[in-house]
Amino acid sequence: MLKFTTLVAALAVAAMTTVTIHLPSAAHIQPTTAFHPGPPSRFVASENADRWQQVATKQQADEDAAKAAAEAKAAEEARQAELARQAELARQQAAAAAARPAPAQPAAVPAGSVQEIIVNNPRAYNGAGPYYGLFQFLMSTFKSTPYGNQDIYDAYYNAAAAAWKYSVSGGGAWGCK
């Protein structure tokens, strides 16, 4: 029990006395920049801002140059493709022209024949009738054909009217028997 009373007595003495702890004063402690940084100088901030501005300007210039180079490359590729397309078209046209046969020369036709009129003068006119065009129609006869509303001097319609007239009444309209 002696131990218990010794312990209580030591606690009582400790409670009645003031404990003084000596800590070093703040004047003895040097602040470090890692824990307490000072305000940055204006010169350092200005240098950093100028540097960042230079970096940003250079980066923008590099991006603009890359974009311009890409556009120039695309334009050159488009120009080359157009030249290749034109060259291919010219090659195809030359091949097609070489493959075409030469135009046939008309054979000699007997003078005064219907063939001569067809070849030499599809707009022939004979005042004796009067007769018009390739097959020397009377105007009234041509107008009575399904092609009568067309130009009597048009070789195509004059020949079509003659074919129709021949199919309907034979060659009698031309004095053929």
BAFI-3210 file (N, C-alpha, C; in Angstrom, 3 decimals, decimal comma, padded with zeros to 6 digits):
// residues 177
n [1|2|3|4|5|6|7|8|9|10|11|12|13|14|15|16|17|18|19|20|21|22|23|24|25|26|27|28|29|30|31|32|33|34|35|36|37|38|39|40|41|42|43|44|45|46|47|48|49|50|51|52|53|54|55|56|57|58|59|60|61|62|63|64|65|66|67|68|69|70|71|72|73|74|75|76|77|78|79|80|81|82|83|84|85|86|87|88|89|90|91|92|93|94|95|96|97|98|99|100|101|102|103|104|105|106|107|108|109|110|111|112|113|114|115|116|117|118|119|120|121|122|123|124|125|126|127|128|129|130|131|132|133|134|135|136|137|138|139|140|141|142|143|144|145|146|147|148|149|150|151|152|153|154|155|156|157|158|159|160|161|162|163|164|165|166|167|168|169|170|171|172|173|174|175|176|177]
n.u [000,808|002,017|003,137|000,955|000,212|002,446|002,349|-000,015|000,745|002,779|001,347|-000,234|001,660|002,592|000,342|000,091|002,264|003,763|004,488|007,150|008,036|010,581|010,656|012,142|012,396|010,557|012,272|014,615|014,211|014,700|012,934|012,133|012,203|010,822|008,720|007,641|007,134|008,270|006,821|006,668|008,977|008,302|009,752|010,522|007,984|007,203|009,149|008,519|005,914|006,422|007,992|006,181|004,354|005,948|006,389|003,751|003,132|005,016|004,175|001,621|002,361|003,779|001,667|000,029|001,771|002,000|-000,636|-000,932|000,961|-000,205|-002,547|-001,439|-000,227|-002,492|-003,752|-001,862|-001,919|-004,552|-004,319|-002,468|-004,003|-006,057|-004,584|-003,735|-006,227|-007,019|-005,006|-005,534|-008,088|-007,431|-005,820|-007,728|-009,443|-007,723|-007,238|-009,823|-010,220|-008,286|-009,325|-011,601|-013,003|-011,851|-013,687|-015,981|-015,552|-017,776|-019,122|-018,781|-021,491|-024,110|-024,695|-027,487|-029,146|-031,330|-029,772|-027,666|-028,939|-029,570|-026,991|-025,596|-027,362|-029,535|-031,505|-032,900|-034,699|-037,241|-038,613|-040,505|-042,563|-044,113|-041,352|-039,919|-037,053|-035,304|-036,712|-038,250|-040,951|-044,316|-045,665|-048,260|-048,504|-046,488|-047,510|-049,669|-048,686|-047,730|-045,639|-045,969|-046,113|-043,541|-040,320|-040,028|-037,626|-035,917|-033,790|-034,102|-036,894|-038,036|-037,164|-038,387|-041,087|-041,204|-040,716|-043,000|-045,020|-044,385|-044,869|-047,611|-048,760|-047,072|-044,618|-045,797|-046,317|-044,061|-043,854|-042,905|-043,121]
n.v [-001,159|001,038|001,930|002,929|005,180|006,738|007,347|008,879|011,040|012,090|012,953|014,916|016,827|017,518|018,672|021,003|022,531|024,680|023,955|024,655|025,093|025,487|026,859|027,499|030,869|032,646|034,271|032,963|031,108|030,527|031,359|029,211|029,115|027,079|026,487|028,924|030,883|033,927|036,949|036,959|038,638|041,497|041,572|038,876|037,731|039,141|038,337|035,607|035,742|036,969|034,992|032,838|033,954|034,176|031,460|030,609|032,147|031,177|028,522|028,876|029,979|027,806|025,954|027,304|027,346|024,600|024,017|025,602|024,347|021,811|022,505|023,502|021,192|019,584|021,105|020,917|018,161|017,934|019,435|017,885|015,565|016,524|017,182|014,606|013,443|014,972|014,267|011,542|011,689|012,980|010,984|008,927|010,154|010,430|007,737|006,943|008,516|007,420|004,910|005,304|004,818|006,060|008,613|007,542|007,857|009,204|007,250|007,587|009,113|008,658|011,206|013,386|011,618|010,374|009,754|011,554|013,936|013,463|013,218|015,534|017,782|018,219|020,083|020,383|021,841|021,780|023,518|022,714|021,267|022,439|020,739|019,510|019,066|016,002|013,767|014,985|016,007|017,082|019,954|019,616|016,832|016,105|017,388|015,779|013,560|011,796|013,344|015,871|018,255|019,047|020,417|020,518|020,457|019,232|016,604|014,187|014,078|014,300|011,947|010,114|010,686|009,891|007,127|006,409|007,156|005,464|002,987|003,100|003,709|002,737|003,043|004,707|007,437|008,747|008,322|005,863|002,491]
n.w [000,000|000,314|-001,978|-003,341|-001,828|-002,139|-004,756|-004,874|-003,339|-004,904|-007,082|-005,972|-005,231|-007,709|-008,832|-007,336|-007,883|-010,380|-013,621|-015,642|-018,925|-021,120|-024,154|-027,338|-028,523|-031,123|-032,455|-032,750|-034,778|-038,173|-041,043|-043,815|-047,382|-048,499|-046,880|-046,172|-048,517|-049,964|-051,330|-054,938|-057,044|-059,139|-061,470|-061,959|-062,375|-064,659|-066,494|-066,673|-067,720|-070,192|-071,338|-071,466|-073,220|-075,519|-076,030|-076,514|-078,774|-080,612|-080,753|-081,881|-084,341|-085,403|-085,618|-087,472|-089,670|-090,168|-090,848|-093,157|-094,780|-095,026|-096,390|-098,759|-099,715|-100,128|-102,122|-104,167|-104,606|-105,541|-107,879|-109,299|-109,577|-111,223|-113,521|-114,206|-114,732|-116,948|-118,757|-119,054|-120,204|-122,619|-123,708|-124,022|-125,870|-128,038|-128,587|-129,284|-131,556|-133,219|-133,557|-135,034|-138,242|-141,404|-143,085|-145,540|-149,027|-151,374|-153,995|-157,530|-159,178|-161,537|-163,946|-163,805|-162,496|-159,847|-157,713|-158,039|-157,414|-154,729|-153,567|-154,406|-154,289|-152,055|-151,765|-154,067|-156,824|-159,166|-161,631|-163,483|-162,435|-160,119|-158,581|-155,520|-153,373|-152,348|-153,445|-155,303|-154,854|-155,528|-153,972|-152,884|-152,829|-151,009|-148,719|-148,200|-146,961|-143,893|-143,013|-143,839|-142,425|-141,998|-143,084|-146,528|-147,834|-146,075|-145,922|-144,511|-143,793|-146,332|-147,539|-145,791|-146,263|-148,951|-148,692|-147,253|-149,085|-151,244|-150,016|-149,764|-152,285|-154,225|-156,879|-158,726|-158,342|-159,072|-161,686|-162,216|-163,286]
ca.u [000,000|002,937|003,304|-000,212|000,281|003,550|001,855|-000,983|001,503|003,503|000,350|-000,655|002,742|002,633|-000,806|000,241|003,405|003,637|005,525|007,629|008,749|011,291|010,685|012,918|011,541|010,416|013,390|015,702|013,873|014,837|011,941|012,679|011,322|009,983|007,518|007,089|007,709|008,034|006,107|007,580|009,271|007,611|010,658|010,416|006,661|007,196|009,966|007,748|004,793|006,984|008,428|004,980|003,798|006,787|006,126|002,418|003,213|005,744|003,317|000,582|003,018|004,050|000,387|-000,381|002,649|001,626|-001,926|-000,671|001,667|-001,187|-003,424|-000,655|-000,055|-003,790|-003,972|-000,955|-002,452|-005,737|-003,842|-001,881|-005,106|-006,733|-003,699|-003,799|-007,543|-006,999|-004,131|-006,270|-009,145|-006,781|-005,409|-008,937|-009,923|-006,797|-007,489|-011,111|-010,024|-007,508|-010,160|-012,641|-012,592|-011,839|-014,978|-016,030|-015,709|-018,908|-018,810|-019,233|-022,907|-024,437|-025,228|-028,928|-029,895|-031,833|-028,593|-026,929|-029,691|-029,412|-025,616|-025,109|-028,269|-030,761|-032,498|-033,182|-035,991|-037,505|-039,729|-041,475|-043,691|-042,766|-040,985|-039,007|-036,303|-034,622|-037,547|-038,969|-042,379|-045,189|-045,954|-049,526|-048,262|-045,716|-048,391|-050,629|-048,005|-047,645|-044,512|-046,306|-045,927|-042,098|-039,698|-039,928|-036,207|-035,174|-033,534|-034,647|-038,353|-038,364|-036,968|-039,412|-042,350|-041,112|-040,898|-044,421|-045,792|-044,114|-045,532|-049,056|-049,240|-046,058|-043,779|-046,554|-046,263|-042,874|-043,889|-042,272|-044,128]
ca.v [000,000|002,142|002,390|003,706|006,460|007,479|007,807|009,938|012,176|012,666|013,630|016,116|017,791|017,961|019,521|022,266|023,292|025,083|023,361|025,626|024,460|026,522|026,638|028,569|031,953|032,708|035,015|032,034|030,227|031,160|030,778|028,689|029,465|025,945|026,513|030,274|031,630|035,358|037,361|036,990|039,991|041,836|041,261|037,448|037,488|039,707|037,446|034,386|036,056|037,170|033,687|032,071|034,589|033,770|030,043|030,519|032,731|030,228|027,363|029,280|030,115|026,447|025,364|027,976|026,877|023,213|024,074|026,129|023,302|020,774|023,046|023,560|019,814|019,146|021,823|020,331|016,838|018,149|019,891|016,716|014,671|017,141|016,986|013,185|013,220|015,578|013,448|010,310|012,057|013,209|009,667|008,222|010,805|010,073|006,334|006,884|009,089|006,466|003,744|005,659|004,636|007,276|008,766|006,945|008,780|008,746|006,706|008,447|008,880|009,041|012,558|013,479|010,581|010,724|009,673|012,802|014,939|013,151|013,468|016,879|018,889|017,771|021,160|020,531|022,417|021,634|024,415|022,116|020,687|022,443|019,613|019,978|018,169|014,806|012,891|015,836|015,987|018,245|020,415|019,018|015,412|016,059|017,786|014,702|012,482|012,064|014,253|017,093|019,463|019,283|021,139|019,659|020,385|018,435|015,322|013,090|014,028|014,072|010,510|009,402|010,863|009,060|005,733|006,234|007,247|004,243|001,868|003,257|003,701|002,239|004,021|005,458|008,889|009,271|007,906|004,541|001,447]
ca.w [000,000|000,339|-003,337|-003,719|-001,154|-002,737|-006,046|-004,620|-002,839|-006,031|-007,896|-005,255|-005,337|-009,104|-009,081|-006,651|-008,399|-011,786|-014,458|-016,618|-020,035|-021,861|-025,619|-027,968|-029,004|-032,570|-033,009|-033,022|-035,897|-039,489|-041,977|-045,066|-048,502|-048,835|-046,057|-046,132|-049,638|-049,977|-052,541|-056,082|-057,499|-060,389|-062,557|-062,223|-062,935|-066,003|-067,314|-066,904|-068,609|-071,526|-071,837|-071,832|-074,411|-076,633|-076,300|-077,114|-080,120|-081,453|-080,962|-082,840|-085,644|-085,877|-086,026|-088,703|-090,740|-090,466|-091,540|-094,505|-095,522|-095,340|-097,439|-099,991|-100,168|-100,659|-103,385|-105,163|-104,932|-106,377|-109,195|-109,951|-109,950|-112,370|-114,676|-114,565|-115,330|-118,281|-119,596|-119,351|-121,145|-123,914|-124,209|-124,479|-127,087|-129,111|-128,916|-129,984|-132,888|-134,000|-133,820|-136,008|-139,636|-142,222|-143,751|-146,874|-150,150|-152,177|-155,318|-158,625|-159,480|-162,918|-164,106|-164,059|-161,776|-158,519|-156,843|-158,142|-156,653|-153,304|-153,158|-154,701|-154,037|-151,391|-151,822|-155,507|-157,223|-160,597|-161,906|-164,406|-161,700|-159,540|-157,732|-154,467|-152,494|-152,817|-154,253|-156,247|-154,558|-155,644|-152,613|-152,437|-152,535|-149,751|-147,616|-147,926|-146,231|-142,447|-142,762|-144,549|-141,592|-141,877|-144,200|-147,708|-148,215|-145,100|-146,591|-143,719|-143,911|-147,727|-147,761|-145,025|-146,995|-150,151|-148,271|-146,920|-150,333|-152,007|-149,340|-149,910|-153,681|-155,145|-157,558|-159,721|-158,093|-159,736|-163,079|-162,319|-163,493]
c.u [000,866|003,132|002,143|-000,162|001,405|003,091|000,878|-000,246|002,235|002,549|-000,094|000,415|002,782|001,487|-000,622|001,389|003,179|004,817|005,915|008,434|009,365|011,360|011,501|011,966|011,533|011,578|014,536|015,444|013,966|013,787|012,642|011,677|010,418|008,679|006,845|007,661|007,358|007,306|007,101|007,823|008,544|008,473|010,551|009,069|006,599|008,003|009,195|006,605|005,299|007,397|007,226|004,342|004,603|006,521|004,774|002,426|003,926|004,891|002,218|001,174|003,319|002,775|-000,089|000,455|002,294|000,308|-001,735|000,025|000,705|-002,126|-002,693|-000,469|-001,358|-004,083|-003,094|-001,438|-003,679|-005,332|-003,261|-002,972|-005,848|-005,886|-003,736|-005,129|-007,581|-006,126|-004,831|-007,380|-008,563|-006,340|-006,603|-009,467|-009,024|-007,022|-008,804|-010,975|-009,254|-008,353|-011,255|-012,143|-012,633|-013,188|-014,908|-016,220|-016,874|-018,435|-019,324|-020,681|-023,193|-025,080|-026,714|-029,751|-030,407|-030,675|-027,809|-027,620|-029,480|-028,020|-025,253|-026,052|-029,558|-031,846|-032,886|-034,591|-036,095|-038,766|-040,777|-042,704|-044,560|-042,568|-039,867|-038,273|-035,744|-035,461|-038,510|-040,483|-043,053|-045,501|-047,223|-049,346|-047,505|-046,616|-049,381|-049,992|-048,022|-046,524|-044,750|-046,168|-044,448|-041,598|-039,484|-038,483|-035,358|-035,027|-034,162|-036,153|-038,784|-038,233|-038,030|-040,763|-042,354|-041,319|-042,359|-045,255|-045,595|-044,832|-047,049|-049,488|-048,201|-045,325|-044,497|-046,489|-045,063|-042,805|-043,213|-043,384|-043,683]
c.v [001,243|002,708|003,279|005,078|007,295|008,077|008,956|011,175|012,846|013,417|014,919|017,171|018,332|018,898|020,866|023,082|023,607|024,508|024,390|024,871|025,582|026,110|027,748|029,634|031,955|033,443|034,095|031,169|031,031|030,538|030,289|028,976|028,304|025,994|027,868|031,086|033,101|035,740|037,419|038,420|040,233|041,471|039,789|037,144|037,991|038,833|036,183|034,642|036,255|035,840|032,859|032,649|034,196|032,321|029,892|031,057|031,778|029,013|027,686|029,403|028,739|025,770|025,976|027,500|025,447|023,173|024,559|025,076|022,186|021,240|023,106|022,159|019,297|019,819|021,236|018,942|016,955|018,577|018,714|015,746|015,209|016,978|015,533|012,871|013,768|014,760|012,148|010,576|012,280|011,886|008,896|008,825|010,462|008,625|006,195|007,431|008,125|005,256|004,036|005,414|005,975|007,392|008,221|008,031|008,283|008,266|007,686|008,088|009,339|010,424|012,494|012,451|011,118|010,687|010,978|013,914|014,731|013,556|014,942|018,010|018,416|018,848|021,442|021,081|022,276|022,443|023,827|021,625|021,678|021,279|020,062|018,823|016,944|013,975|013,666|015,730|017,248|018,679|019,753|017,540|015,286|016,380|016,683|013,523|012,801|013,053|015,619|018,360|019,798|020,064|020,183|019,495|019,606|017,028|014,159|012,967|013,805|012,589|009,705|009,508|009,996|007,592|005,467|006,206|005,984|003,056|001,914|003,079|003,223|003,368|004,881|006,974|009,513|008,882|006,565|003,507|000,159]
c.w [000,000|-001,059|-003,744|-003,096|-001,717|-004,058|-005,857|-004,136|-003,988|-006,934|-007,236|-005,361|-006,767|-009,403|-008,455|-007,214|-009,877|-012,539|-015,504|-017,669|-020,835|-023,345|-026,235|-028,514|-030,530|-033,216|-033,368|-034,256|-037,203|-040,422|-043,252|-046,184|-048,871|-048,070|-046,068|-047,292|-049,538|-051,255|-053,715|-056,524|-058,814|-061,594|-062,949|-062,862|-064,376|-066,955|-067,664|-067,878|-070,035|-072,147|-072,279|-073,094|-075,648|-077,034|-077,000|-078,541|-081,073|-081,754|-081,983|-084,242|-086,245|-086,369|-087,341|-089,887|-091,141|-091,243|-092,981|-095,361|-095,928|-096,455|-098,779|-100,572|-100,783|-102,000|-104,490|-105,576|-105,829|-107,787|-109,976|-110,411|-111,169|-113,630|-115,147|-115,241|-116,756|-119,246|-119,994|-120,362|-122,546|-124,542|-124,750|-125,783|-128,274|-129,551|-129,688|-131,400|-133,782|-134,391|-134,849|-137,424|-140,371|-142,919|-145,178|-147,931|-151,005|-153,550|-156,380|-158,956|-160,907|-162,981|-164,435|-163,331|-160,444|-157,527|-156,878|-157,342|-155,159|-152,820|-153,302|-154,300|-153,373|-151,404|-153,291|-155,735|-158,736|-160,895|-162,831|-163,657|-160,974|-158,567|-156,781|-153,803|-153,173|-153,782|-155,137|-156,090|-155,072|-154,215|-152,078|-152,079|-151,209|-148,560|-147,262|-147,182|-144,733|-142,093|-143,384|-143,734|-141,389|-143,098|-145,372|-148,166|-147,219|-145,673|-145,838|-143,949|-145,362|-148,049|-147,015|-145,729|-148,252|-149,801|-147,945|-148,204|-151,168|-151,374|-149,547|-151,380|-154,694|-155,837|-158,575|-159,531|-158,785|-161,218|-163,312|-162,512|-162,896]
res [m|l|k|f|t|t|l|v|a|a|l|a|v|a|a|m|t|t|v|t|i|h|l|p|s|a|a|h|i|q|p|t|t|a|f|h|p|g|p|p|s|r|f|v|a|s|e|n|a|d|r|w|q|q|v|a|t|k|q|q|a|d|e|d|a|a|k|a|a|a|e|a|k|a|a|e|e|a|r|q|a|e|l|a|r|q|a|e|l|a|r|q|q|a|a|a|a|a|a|r|p|a|p|a|q|p|a|a|v|p|a|g|s|v|q|e|i|i|v|n|n|p|r|a|y|n|g|a|g|p|y|y|g|l|f|q|f|l|m|s|t|f|k|s|t|p|y|g|n|q|d|i|y|d|a|y|y|n|a|a|a|a|a|w|k|y|s|v|s|g|g|g|a|w|g|c|k]
***
